Amino acid sequence: MITQPETFSEQEQENINRMDIALQTVPDILENLMTPDTQMTIVLRQRRSRVDLTKA
């Protein structure tokens, strides 16, 4: 995620950092929960984020 740090308050920047970490981690966690030969697509509101997973 690319942001301009000077345009956000400290709290907003912390929230962005946490969201960035979560978006990097979630595919691995969800892949571990999936059964083989399945596919999962997650689209968050306002189509800001999309996660596509396939487990062979």
PyMOL commands that set and color helices and strands:
alter all, ss='L'
color gray80, all
select helices_A, chain A and resi 5-7+10-33+45-47
alter helices_A, ss='H'
color red, helices_A
select strands_A, chain A and resi 38-43+50-55
alter strands_A, ss='S'
color yellow, strands_A
deselect
rebuild
show_as cartoon
